[in-house]
Amino acid sequence: MSDSKVVDFSSAGKKHRHAREHERKEAKVEDMRGRFANALPDKPTPVKDYLKKKRQKKKR
């Protein structure tokens, strides 16, 4: 049996988890973009501003 088929579950799990979390966050941000576009159509980057403000608040 060759070593190319051997999978390290710890690294594979991290990779899969990271991809799944990224997809979940992207879906959440897309949903937010839609809501903010309806509420604040004239603001150029409402989601980016909201998330930046939230991060700054969390750091305090």
C-alpha positions as CSV (number, residue, x, y, z in Angstrom):
1,M,0.0,0.0,0.0
2,S,1.4,3.4,-0.9
3,D,1.6,6.3,1.6
4,S,-0.3,8.7,-0.8
5,K,-3.6,7.3,0.5
6,V,-2.8,7.8,4.1
7,V,-4.8,10.7,5.6
8,D,-3.9,12.5,8.8
9,F,-7.2,13.0,10.4
10,S,-6.2,16.0,12.6
11,S,-5.0,18.1,9.6
12,A,-7.9,16.9,7.4
13,G,-10.4,17.8,10.1
14,K,-9.0,21.3,10.6
15,K,-9.0,21.9,6.8
16,H,-12.6,20.6,6.5
17,R,-13.8,22.6,9.6
18,H,-12.1,25.8,8.3
19,A,-13.8,25.4,4.9
20,R,-17.2,24.8,6.5
21,E,-16.9,27.7,8.9
22,H,-15.8,30.0,6.0
23,E,-18.9,29.0,4.0
24,R,-21.1,29.6,7.0
25,K,-19.7,33.0,7.6
26,E,-19.9,34.0,3.9
27,A,-23.6,33.0,3.8
28,K,-24.2,35.1,6.9
29,V,-22.4,38.1,5.4
30,E,-24.4,37.7,2.2
31,D,-27.6,37.7,4.1
32,M,-26.5,40.9,6.0
33,R,-25.6,42.6,2.7
34,G,-29.1,42.1,1.5
35,R,-30.6,43.5,4.6
36,F,-28.3,46.4,4.8
37,A,-28.8,47.2,1.1
38,N,-32.6,47.5,1.7
39,A,-32.2,49.5,4.9
40,L,-29.3,51.8,3.8
41,P,-29.2,52.0,0.0
42,D,-27.0,55.1,-0.1
43,K,-24.3,53.9,2.3
44,P,-21.3,52.5,0.3
45,T,-20.0,49.8,2.7
46,P,-22.5,49.2,5.5
47,V,-21.6,45.6,6.3
48,K,-17.9,46.3,6.4
49,D,-18.5,49.3,8.7
50,Y,-20.8,47.3,10.9
51,L,-18.3,44.4,11.3
52,K,-15.4,46.7,11.9
53,K,-17.3,48.5,14.6
54,K,-18.3,45.2,16.2
55,R,-14.7,44.1,16.2
56,Q,-13.5,47.3,17.8
57,K,-16.2,47.0,20.5
58,K,-15.1,43.4,21.2
59,K,-11.5,44.5,21.7
60,R,-12.4,46.9,24.4
